[in-house]
Amino acid sequence: MSVICLLCKEREVYYIKSHLTPAGITENIYGKRNEELIYTIDAQNKNVDKYFGRDYPQNETIEIKDAPNARKGIFCKKCETDFGTYEDAVQNKLNGLINGIGNSTIGYKTKLEVKYSCIDIHPNILITFLLSVLWRQCTEQVLDNKDNPLNLEQFEKLRNLVLENISISLKDIVQKEVIEKPKITIFSTYKSRIEPSYANPHPKNTNPLIFFIGPIVLLYWLNDKITDEFAKITLINQNILVDELTLDKSKIGIINQGDWRKIHNVVAKILVKHFLE
């Protein structure tokens, strides 16, 4: 493991555990920190594992496992602090919004009848936070010797974008022009706490790329041309890809639970196929 921070590539690492997909987001569905129940699937190595947080009621083993989506000693203290600043600014508000969706009527719809809610977070703060999560998920793929959905050039470009923005104070970043590129959309569902989800990129590359971040699905556009048969490959309705729902407008799309499950089930089938090969 490098002794130099993976983000800034300048300072020495700080030897604490880093959550690559922040626990403050995933606790929405996996449980609070130390009370998590997380299933991990490694199709390449034919392995399925279950992780109990140390305070989980059914944790009857004294075996110490490394928490999924976490690594020790990969970022410097400054970059850790910068990640934390944006996490603190976003996580509680975003989870509160998602948890509050329930089955209540959503007051807004796009022209194509997709429901959405407005997010009371400045788009530059929200986008910077979610780009940092996306980059960290790709970093986890690299560390685990799995396929990275971004090629080397795209990955480095994203690292620089995250580094440039996350080092800016919250006070200053809201004064900047709103970030419109790369184009990003996020969506969730009703009662996300009881719905299964992942914390990984989609196993098939599409444009936009798909990243699962617990109660959020994030769509990351590499360019303006959508992949042929995108809806067939992912089961994501193309109506959600409209510019009305991009994050520069601080909006989150809302889909019904049946569609949410279909999207996640198609990923499960892909993983099962890889597992059995």
C-alpha positions as CSV (number, residue, x, y, z in Angstrom):
1,M,0.0,0.0,0.0
2,S,1.3,3.5,-0.9
3,V,2.3,5.8,2.0
4,I,1.2,8.7,-0.1
5,C,-2.4,9.9,-0.1
6,L,-4.4,8.5,-3.0
7,L,-6.3,11.7,-3.5
8,C,-3.8,14.5,-3.3
9,K,-0.8,12.3,-4.2
10,E,1.4,14.6,-2.1
11,R,1.0,14.1,1.6
12,E,1.6,11.0,3.7
13,V,-1.3,8.9,4.6
14,Y,-3.1,9.3,8.0
15,Y,-3.5,5.8,9.6
16,I,-7.2,5.8,10.4
17,K,-10.1,3.8,8.8
18,S,-11.7,5.5,5.8
19,H,-15.2,4.6,4.6
20,L,-15.0,4.7,0.8
21,T,-18.8,4.8,0.6
22,P,-19.6,6.9,3.7
23,A,-21.2,5.1,6.6
24,G,-23.5,8.1,7.2
25,I,-25.2,7.4,3.8
26,T,-25.3,3.6,3.9
27,E,-26.6,3.5,7.4
28,N,-30.0,4.3,5.8
29,I,-30.3,0.7,4.7
30,Y,-27.4,-1.2,6.3
31,G,-27.9,0.1,9.8
32,K,-25.9,2.6,12.0
33,R,-22.2,2.3,12.3
34,N,-21.3,-0.7,14.5
35,E,-24.8,-2.0,14.0
36,E,-24.6,-2.8,10.3
37,L,-25.7,-5.9,8.5
38,I,-23.9,-6.0,5.1
39,Y,-23.7,-8.8,2.5
40,T,-20.7,-8.8,0.3
41,I,-20.6,-10.7,-3.0
42,D,-17.4,-11.4,-4.8
43,A,-18.4,-13.1,-8.1
44,Q,-14.8,-13.4,-9.3
45,N,-13.6,-15.3,-6.3
46,K,-17.0,-17.1,-5.8
47,N,-17.5,-15.8,-2.3
48,V,-20.5,-14.4,-0.4
49,D,-20.0,-13.1,3.1
50,K,-22.1,-11.5,5.8
51,Y,-20.7,-8.7,7.9
52,F,-22.2,-7.9,11.3
53,G,-21.3,-4.7,13.1
54,R,-19.8,-5.3,16.5
55,D,-23.0,-4.1,18.2
56,Y,-25.4,-6.0,16.0
57,P,-27.8,-8.2,18.1
58,Q,-27.0,-11.4,16.1
59,N,-23.3,-10.9,16.2
60,E,-22.3,-14.0,18.0
61,T,-18.7,-14.4,16.8
62,I,-15.5,-13.0,18.2
63,E,-13.9,-13.1,14.7
64,I,-12.7,-9.6,13.7
65,K,-13.6,-8.8,10.1
66,D,-12.7,-5.7,8.2
67,A,-15.8,-3.6,7.5
68,P,-16.8,-3.6,3.9
69,N,-16.2,-0.4,1.9
70,A,-13.5,0.7,4.4
71,R,-9.7,0.9,4.2
72,K,-7.0,2.0,6.6
73,G,-4.2,4.4,5.8
74,I,-5.1,5.5,2.2
75,F,-5.7,9.3,2.6
76,C,-3.8,12.1,4.3
77,K,-5.3,14.0,7.3
78,K,-6.2,17.1,5.2
79,C,-8.1,15.1,2.6
80,E,-9.8,13.1,5.3
81,T,-10.9,16.4,6.9
82,D,-12.1,17.7,3.6
83,F,-14.1,14.6,2.9
84,G,-15.6,14.9,6.4
85,T,-16.6,18.5,5.9
86,Y,-18.7,17.7,2.9
87,E,-20.1,14.6,4.4
88,D,-21.3,16.6,7.4
89,A,-22.9,19.1,5.1
90,V,-24.8,16.6,3.1
91,Q,-25.5,13.2,4.8
92,N,-28.1,14.1,7.5
93,K,-30.1,16.4,5.2
94,L,-30.1,14.0,2.3
95,N,-31.0,11.0,4.5
96,G,-33.6,13.0,6.2
97,L,-35.2,13.9,2.8
98,I,-35.1,10.3,1.6
99,N,-36.4,8.8,4.8
100,G,-39.2,11.4,4.8
101,I,-40.5,10.4,1.3
102,G,-42.5,7.5,2.8
103,N,-45.7,6.9,0.7
104,S,-46.7,10.5,0.8
105,T,-47.7,12.4,-2.4
106,I,-44.7,14.0,-4.2
107,G,-45.7,17.5,-5.2
108,Y,-43.5,17.7,-8.3
109,K,-43.2,15.9,-11.6
110,T,-41.1,16.3,-14.7
111,K,-42.7,16.8,-18.1
112,L,-42.3,13.1,-18.5
113,E,-44.2,12.4,-15.3
114,V,-41.2,11.4,-13.1
115,K,-41.7,12.4,-9.5
116,Y,-39.0,14.3,-7.8
117,S,-38.2,16.3,-4.6
118,C,-36.0,19.4,-4.2
119,I,-32.9,19.1,-2.1
120,D,-32.2,21.9,0.3
121,I,-28.4,21.8,-0.3
122,H,-26.4,24.0,-2.7
123,P,-25.7,22.1,-5.9
124,N,-22.0,22.6,-5.7
125,I,-21.8,21.1,-2.2
126,L,-24.1,18.2,-3.2
127,I,-22.2,17.5,-6.4
128,T,-18.8,17.7,-4.8
129,F,-19.8,15.3,-2.1
130,L,-21.3,12.8,-4.5
131,L,-18.4,13.0,-6.9
132,S,-16.1,12.2,-4.0
133,V,-18.1,9.1,-3.2
134,L,-18.1,8.0,-6.9
135,W,-14.3,8.5,-7.1
136,R,-13.9,6.5,-3.8
137,Q,-16.0,3.7,-5.1
138,C,-13.9,3.5,-8.2
139,T,-10.8,3.6,-6.0
140,E,-12.2,0.6,-4.0
141,Q,-12.6,-1.3,-7.3
142,V,-8.9,-0.7,-8.1
143,L,-7.8,-1.7,-4.6
144,D,-9.8,-4.9,-4.8
145,N,-8.4,-5.7,-8.3
146,K,-11.9,-5.4,-9.8
147,D,-13.1,-3.7,-13.0
148,N,-13.0,0.1,-12.7
149,P,-15.9,1.6,-14.8
150,L,-13.6,4.6,-15.6
151,N,-10.6,4.2,-17.8
152,L,-7.3,5.6,-16.6
153,E,-7.8,9.0,-18.2
154,Q,-11.3,9.3,-16.9
155,F,-10.3,8.2,-13.4
156,E,-7.5,10.7,-13.2
157,K,-9.7,13.5,-14.5
158,L,-12.3,12.7,-11.8
159,R,-9.6,12.6,-9.1
160,N,-8.4,16.0,-10.1
161,L,-12.0,17.3,-10.1
162,V,-12.7,16.0,-6.6
163,L,-9.4,17.3,-5.3
164,E,-9.9,20.7,-6.8
165,N,-13.4,21.1,-5.3
166,I,-13.3,19.3,-2.0
167,S,-10.4,21.5,-0.8
168,I,-12.6,24.6,-1.2
169,S,-14.5,25.7,1.9
170,L,-18.3,25.4,1.9
171,K,-18.5,29.2,2.2
172,D,-16.5,29.7,-1.0
173,I,-17.8,26.9,-3.1
174,V,-21.3,28.3,-3.1
175,Q,-20.0,31.5,-4.6
176,K,-18.6,29.6,-7.6
177,E,-20.5,29.0,-10.8
178,V,-22.7,25.9,-10.5
179,I,-21.0,22.7,-11.6
180,E,-22.8,21.4,-14.7
181,K,-20.2,19.0,-16.0
182,P,-20.0,16.1,-15.6
183,K,-23.8,15.7,-15.7
184,I,-25.1,13.8,-12.8
185,T,-28.6,12.5,-11.8
186,I,-29.6,10.8,-8.6
187,F,-32.8,8.9,-7.7
188,S,-34.2,7.0,-4.8
189,T,-37.5,5.2,-3.8
190,Y,-40.2,5.1,-1.2
191,K,-39.2,3.5,2.2
192,S,-35.6,3.0,1.1
193,R,-34.7,1.7,4.6
194,I,-36.4,-1.6,3.9
195,E,-35.3,-1.9,0.2
196,P,-32.2,-3.9,-0.7
197,S,-29.3,-2.0,-2.4
198,Y,-25.6,-2.0,-3.1
199,A,-22.6,0.2,-2.6
200,N,-20.8,-0.5,-5.9
201,P,-20.7,0.5,-9.5
202,H,-23.0,-1.4,-11.9
203,P,-21.2,-4.5,-13.2
204,K,-21.9,-3.5,-16.9
205,N,-20.6,-0.3,-18.3
206,T,-23.2,2.0,-19.8
207,N,-23.5,5.7,-20.5
208,P,-24.5,7.2,-18.1
209,L,-22.5,5.0,-15.7
210,I,-24.5,3.7,-12.8
211,F,-23.3,3.8,-9.2
212,F,-25.2,2.4,-6.2
213,I,-24.8,4.4,-3.0
214,G,-27.1,2.7,-0.6
215,P,-30.4,4.5,-0.8
216,I,-29.3,6.5,-3.9
217,V,-28.7,5.4,-7.5
218,L,-26.3,7.9,-9.2
219,L,-26.1,8.3,-12.9
220,Y,-22.8,9.7,-14.2
221,W,-22.6,10.9,-17.8
222,L,-19.3,10.3,-19.7
223,N,-20.8,12.1,-22.7
224,D,-24.1,13.2,-24.1
225,K,-24.8,10.0,-26.1
226,I,-26.8,7.4,-24.2
227,T,-25.9,3.8,-24.5
228,D,-28.0,1.8,-27.0
229,E,-30.6,-0.3,-25.2
230,F,-29.8,1.5,-21.9
231,A,-33.2,0.8,-20.5
232,K,-33.0,-2.9,-21.5
233,I,-29.6,-3.4,-20.0
234,T,-30.3,-1.6,-16.7
235,L,-34.1,-1.5,-16.4
236,I,-33.9,2.2,-15.7
237,N,-36.6,4.2,-17.4
238,Q,-35.0,6.7,-19.8
239,N,-37.5,9.3,-18.6
240,I,-35.3,9.8,-15.6
241,L,-32.4,10.9,-17.7
242,V,-33.9,14.3,-18.5
243,D,-32.0,17.6,-17.7
244,E,-34.8,18.6,-15.4
245,L,-33.4,16.1,-12.9
246,T,-29.7,16.8,-13.0
247,L,-28.0,17.7,-9.8
248,D,-27.0,21.2,-10.8
249,K,-30.7,21.9,-10.1
250,S,-30.6,20.1,-6.6
251,K,-33.3,17.6,-7.4
252,I,-33.7,13.9,-6.7
253,G,-35.9,11.6,-8.8
254,I,-38.3,9.3,-7.0
255,I,-39.3,5.9,-8.5
256,N,-41.7,3.3,-7.1
257,Q,-40.5,0.3,-5.1
258,G,-41.3,-2.2,-7.8
259,D,-39.1,-0.4,-10.3
260,W,-36.3,0.0,-7.7
261,R,-36.4,-3.8,-7.0
262,K,-36.3,-4.6,-10.8
263,I,-33.2,-2.4,-11.2
264,H,-31.5,-4.2,-8.3
265,N,-32.6,-7.6,-9.3
266,V,-31.1,-7.3,-12.8
267,V,-27.7,-6.5,-11.1
268,A,-28.2,-9.6,-8.9
269,K,-28.8,-11.7,-12.0
270,I,-25.6,-10.4,-13.6
271,L,-23.6,-11.2,-10.4
272,V,-25.1,-14.7,-10.2
273,K,-24.1,-15.4,-13.8
274,H,-20.6,-14.3,-13.1
275,F,-20.6,-16.4,-9.9
276,L,-21.6,-19.5,-11.7
277,E,-19.3,-19.2,-14.7
